[in-house]
Amino acid sequence: MRILKFELLKLIQTPMFWVFAVLSIGFNAFIIIGDGYWADELNQFSREVYASGEYKDPEIGDVYADYTSEFYAERIIDSLNLNGITEKLMRSKYEKMQVVADDFSEQGISYYFYADGLTTVIHKQLFSSVMRLILTQAILFAALAMLCSFGFERQGKTESVVYPSRTGRKITRYKYLAGLIFGAAGFAVIAGGTFAVYFSVWDYSGFWQSNVSSAFNTVSDVVTGVRPFITWQSLTVAEYFAAVVGLGFALTMIFTALAGVVGLLFRNTYTSFGVFGLLTLSMMFLCMLFGNIGLPGLYFATTFTPVITWYTVQQWFNDMGSLSIIPWQEVWAVALNAVLLTLLTIVSMRIFNRKDLI
């Protein structure tokens, strides 16, 4: 524990991280406040809904009564030229979504107000724009912290003191753990500061108890067009918010672990950060490449990567259209990457312990 505290202290005493966190929150605040010029009307509506305690209106209409999942499945299958196992998985996904839609129709989920006619706008603002900003900044903060944790000895020219023996190299496990802990703290600081600003501008008191799959909430893409924002299970806005933040934290830890693997394999901090950047960019590039050249199997394999999971944050916990092949894909992607990176970390530590560093 003493070594862990020492490694954490070195990160805490590095001004760069706190400057980055403050600048991130400040930038986010600028964006949020700039978009808040129309907040008064929506906040008044939210307070009225909260005061009335009525969150549903049957006159809104039931969008799930006419929901036909087969239509969306066919559009995606035709667009991506799916066949074989990929076609079967896509049809299976939307068959399961049809069951959810039918259940939502029975429950009257469609009747929830949420934010009325501005639902899609305000939902995207929080769960796409703001949440993606937080994730991007937190991932960069955490990855840089992890890489710096492994690079302190080389930067300070103390490798000959710290790593003269196999016993000394065991410090890497504490550096890795320190990077994870400090990365988690960075997520908490950036997310907490940003949300404090956001909810001081936008009053969600009348929205939290509404269902996120209100008839007013829609999602669209070039393949399927506009469709209801239907989650795999019934979630209030508050529950959906908690789920997104929780999965966002887990995804940040995935990127932190990836940075840890790179930091173990490359001694120079700047080189490590460059390799980390190339790895993340290649995940996005390969997904686009396989989709464009008509290799659906490889395309869907790359949609499980951390970068594509980050990219799809605005559609987490719904069908995700052509960006997923199975239900709850974002959750499975995080879980699978956690297992994979655990194994890679073990292998990387063994490689590090056998390298001639001096």
C-alpha positions in Angstrom: 0.0 0.0 0.0 2.9 2.4 0.7 4.2 2.0 -2.9 0.7 2.5 -4.3 0.2 5.7 -2.2 3.6 7.0 -3.5 2.7 6.3 -7.1 -0.7 8.0 -6.6 1.0 11.0 -5.0 3.3 11.5 -8.0 0.2 11.7 -10.2 -1.7 14.0 -7.8 1.3 16.3 -7.7 1.5 16.7 -11.5 -0.2 20.0 -12.3 -0.8 19.1 -15.9 -3.7 16.8 -14.9 -5.5 19.3 -12.9 -5.1 22.0 -15.5 -6.5 19.6 -18.1 -9.5 18.8 -15.8 -10.2 22.5 -15.2 -9.9 23.4 -18.8 -12.2 20.5 -19.8 -14.9 21.5 -17.3 -14.5 25.2 -18.4 -14.9 24.2 -22.1 -17.9 22.1 -21.4 -19.5 24.9 -19.4 -18.9 27.3 -22.3 -20.8 24.9 -24.6 -23.6 24.2 -22.2 -24.2 27.8 -21.3 -24.0 28.8 -24.9 -26.8 26.3 -25.7 -28.9 27.4 -22.7 -30.3 30.5 -24.3 -33.6 28.6 -24.8 -33.6 27.0 -21.4 -36.3 29.2 -19.7 -39.2 27.8 -21.7 -38.2 24.1 -21.3 -37.4 24.6 -17.6 -40.8 26.1 -17.0 -42.4 23.1 -18.7 -40.3 20.8 -16.5 -41.4 22.5 -13.3 -45.0 22.4 -14.3 -44.9 18.7 -15.0 -43.1 18.1 -11.7 -45.7 20.2 -9.8 -48.6 18.3 -11.4 -47.1 14.9 -10.8 -48.6 13.8 -14.1 -46.0 12.4 -16.5 -48.3 10.6 -19.0 -51.0 11.6 -21.5 -52.9 8.9 -23.4 -53.7 11.5 -26.1 -50.1 11.5 -27.2 -50.6 8.2 -29.1 -49.0 4.8 -29.0 -46.1 4.6 -31.4 -45.4 1.1 -30.3 -48.8 -0.2 -31.4 -47.6 0.0 -35.1 -43.9 -0.7 -34.5 -42.7 -3.2 -37.1 -39.2 -4.4 -36.3 -39.0 -6.5 -39.5 -39.0 -3.3 -41.5 -35.8 -2.0 -39.9 -34.2 -5.4 -40.1 -34.8 -5.6 -43.8 -33.5 -2.1 -44.4 -30.2 -2.9 -42.7 -29.8 -6.4 -44.3 -30.3 -4.8 -47.8 -28.0 -1.9 -47.1 -25.1 -4.0 -45.8 -25.8 -7.0 -48.0 -26.0 -9.3 -45.0 -26.3 -13.1 -45.4 -25.6 -16.2 -43.4 -24.9 -15.7 -39.7 -24.9 -11.9 -39.8 -28.3 -11.9 -41.4 -29.6 -14.4 -38.8 -28.2 -12.4 -36.0 -29.7 -9.1 -37.3 -33.2 -10.7 -37.7 -32.9 -12.2 -34.3 -32.0 -8.8 -32.8 -35.1 -7.2 -34.2 -37.4 -10.1 -33.4 -36.4 -9.5 -29.8 -36.9 -5.8 -30.2 -40.4 -6.5 -31.4 -41.2 -8.3 -28.2 -40.0 -5.3 -26.3 -42.1 -2.9 -28.4 -45.2 -5.0 -27.9 -44.6 -5.0 -24.1 -44.1 -1.2 -24.2 -47.4 -0.8 -26.0 -49.1 -2.8 -23.3 -47.5 -0.6 -20.6 -48.3 2.7 -22.3 -44.7 3.7 -22.4 -45.4 5.9 -25.4 -47.6 8.2 -23.4 -44.9 9.8 -21.3 -44.3 13.5 -21.8 -40.5 13.6 -21.3 -39.7 17.0 -22.7 -42.6 17.1 -25.1 -41.8 18.4 -28.6 -38.2 19.2 -27.6 -37.5 15.7 -26.3 -35.2 14.5 -29.0 -33.2 17.8 -28.9 -32.7 17.8 -25.2 -32.0 14.1 -25.1 -29.3 14.4 -27.7 -27.8 17.4 -26.0 -27.2 15.5 -22.7 -26.6 11.9 -23.9 -24.8 12.7 -27.2 -23.1 16.1 -27.1 -22.3 16.5 -23.3 -21.8 12.8 -22.5 -19.4 12.4 -25.5 -17.4 15.4 -24.4 -17.1 14.0 -20.9 -16.1 10.6 -22.2 -13.5 12.0 -24.6 -11.9 14.2 -22.0 -12.0 11.6 -19.2 -10.5 9.0 -21.5 -7.6 11.3 -22.5 -7.1 12.3 -18.8 -7.0 8.6 -17.7 -4.9 7.4 -20.6 -2.3 10.1 -20.1 -2.2 9.4 -16.3 -1.6 5.7 -16.9 1.2 6.4 -19.5 2.8 9.0 -17.2 2.7 6.6 -14.3 4.8 4.2 -16.3 7.0 6.9 -17.7 8.0 8.7 -14.5 11.2 6.7 -14.0 12.4 7.1 -17.6 11.6 10.9 -17.6 13.4 11.2 -14.2 16.3 9.0 -15.3 15.8 6.8 -12.3 15.3 3.4 -14.1 18.7 2.2 -13.0 17.6 2.6 -9.4 14.0 1.4 -9.6 14.4 -1.6 -12.0 17.8 -3.3 -11.2 16.1 -6.5 -10.3 13.0 -8.6 -11.0 11.7 -7.6 -7.5 12.0 -3.9 -8.4 10.0 -4.5 -11.5 7.0 -5.6 -9.5 6.4 -1.9 -8.9 4.6 -2.0 -12.3 1.5 -3.5 -10.7 1.3 -0.6 -8.4 1.8 1.9 -11.2 -1.0 0.2 -13.2 -3.3 0.3 -10.2 -2.4 3.9 -9.5 -3.2 4.7 -13.2 -6.6 3.1 -12.9 -7.5 4.8 -9.6 -6.3 8.2 -10.8 -8.1 7.7 -14.1 -11.3 6.9 -12.2 -10.9 10.1 -10.2 -10.4 12.1 -13.4 -13.7 10.8 -14.7 -15.4 11.7 -11.5 -14.0 15.2 -11.5 -14.7 16.0 -15.1 -18.2 14.3 -15.1 -19.1 15.8 -11.8 -18.1 19.3 -12.7 -19.7 19.2 -16.1 -23.0 17.8 -14.8 -23.0 20.4 -12.0 -23.0 23.1 -14.7 -25.4 21.3 -17.0 -28.1 20.8 -14.3 -27.7 24.3 -13.1 -28.7 25.5 -16.6 -31.4 22.8 -17.3 -34.1 21.8 -14.8 -34.8 18.1 -15.1 -37.1 17.9 -12.1 -40.1 17.1 -14.4 -38.1 14.7 -16.7 -36.5 12.2 -14.3 -39.6 10.1 -13.8 -40.6 10.1 -17.4 -39.7 7.1 -19.5 -36.8 7.6 -21.9 -38.7 5.8 -24.6 -41.5 8.4 -24.8 -43.2 8.8 -28.2 -41.5 12.1 -28.5 -38.0 10.6 -28.4 -36.7 9.4 -31.7 -33.5 8.3 -33.3 -32.5 8.4 -37.0 -29.8 7.3 -39.4 -29.4 7.1 -43.1 -30.3 3.4 -43.3 -33.4 3.0 -41.2 -34.6 6.6 -41.1 -36.5 8.0 -38.1 -37.6 5.4 -35.5 -38.7 5.4 -31.9 -35.9 5.5 -29.2 -36.8 2.1 -27.7 -34.6 0.7 -25.0 -34.1 -3.0 -24.3 -36.0 -2.6 -21.1 -38.2 0.1 -19.6 -36.0 2.9 -18.2 -36.9 6.2 -16.7 -34.8 9.2 -17.7 -33.1 8.9 -14.2 -32.4 5.2 -14.7 -31.1 5.8 -18.2 -28.8 8.6 -17.0 -27.4 6.4 -14.3 -26.9 3.5 -16.7 -25.1 5.7 -19.3 -22.8 7.3 -16.7 -22.0 3.8 -15.2 -21.2 2.3 -18.6 -19.3 5.4 -19.5 -17.1 5.0 -16.4 -16.5 1.4 -17.3 -15.6 2.3 -20.8 -13.1 4.9 -19.5 -11.5 2.2 -17.5 -11.2 0.0 -20.6 -9.3 2.8 -22.4 -7.2 3.3 -19.3 -6.3 -0.4 -19.3 -5.5 -0.2 -23.0 -3.1 2.7 -22.2 -1.6 0.5 -19.5 -0.8 -2.3 -22.0 0.8 0.2 -24.3 2.8 1.8 -21.5 4.2 -1.6 -20.5 5.3 -2.3 -24.0 6.8 1.1 -24.9 9.1 2.9 -22.5 8.9 6.4 -23.8 5.8 8.3 -22.7 5.5 10.3 -25.9 5.9 7.2 -28.0 3.3 5.4 -25.9 0.8 8.2 -26.3 1.4 8.1 -30.1 0.9 4.4 -30.3 -2.3 4.7 -28.1 -3.6 7.3 -30.5 -2.9 5.2 -33.6 -4.6 2.2 -32.0 -7.8 4.1 -31.3 -7.9 5.7 -34.7 -7.3 2.4 -36.4 -10.4 0.9 -34.7 -12.6 3.6 -36.3 -10.8 3.4 -39.6 -11.1 -0.4 -39.8 -14.8 -0.3 -39.0 -15.4 2.2 -41.8 -13.2 0.3 -44.2 -14.9 -3.1 -43.7 -18.3 -1.5 -43.9 -17.5 0.3 -47.2 -15.9 -2.7 -48.9 -18.7 -5.1 -48.0 -17.2 -7.4 -45.3 -20.1 -7.5 -42.8 -18.5 -10.1 -40.5 -15.3 -8.0 -40.0 -17.4 -4.8 -39.9 -19.5 -6.1 -37.0 -16.5 -7.5 -35.2 -15.0 -4.0 -35.2 -18.2 -2.5 -33.7 -17.2 -4.3 -30.5 -14.1 -2.2 -30.1 -13.9 0.5 -27.4 -13.8 3.4 -30.0 -17.0 2.3 -31.7 -18.6 1.8 -28.3 -17.6 5.4 -27.4 -18.9 6.6 -30.8 -22.4 5.1 -30.3 -22.9 6.6 -26.8 -26.1 8.4 -28.0 -27.7 5.1 -28.8 -26.7 3.0 -25.9 -29.2 0.5 -24.6 -31.4 0.6 -27.8 -31.2 -1.3 -31.1 -28.4 0.9 -32.4 -29.5 0.2 -36.0 -26.7 -1.0 -38.3 -24.0 -0.3 -35.6 -24.8 -3.5 -33.6 -25.6 -7.1 -34.4 -26.9 -8.3 -31.0 -29.0 -6.8 -28.2 -27.2 -4.9 -25.4 -24.1 -4.9 -27.6 -22.4 -1.9 -25.8 -22.6 -3.9 -22.5 -21.2 -7.0 -24.1 -18.5 -5.0 -25.8 -17.3 -3.5 -22.5 -17.4 -6.9 -20.8 -15.5 -8.6 -23.6 -12.9 -5.8 -23.8 -12.4 -6.0 -20.0 -11.6 -9.7 -20.2 -9.3 -9.2 -23.3 -7.4 -6.4 -21.7 -7.0 -8.2 -18.4 -5.3 -11.0 -20.4 -3.2 -8.6 -22.4 -2.1 -6.8 -19.2 -0.9 -10.0 -17.7 1.1 -10.9 -20.8 2.5 -7.3 -21.1 3.7 -7.4 -17.5 5.5 -10.6 -18.1 7.1 -9.2 -21.2 8.1 -6.1 -19.2 9.6 -8.2 -16.5 11.8 -10.0 -18.9 13.0 -7.0 -20.9 16.5 -5.6 -20.5 15.6 -2.0 -19.5 19.0 -0.8 -18.3 
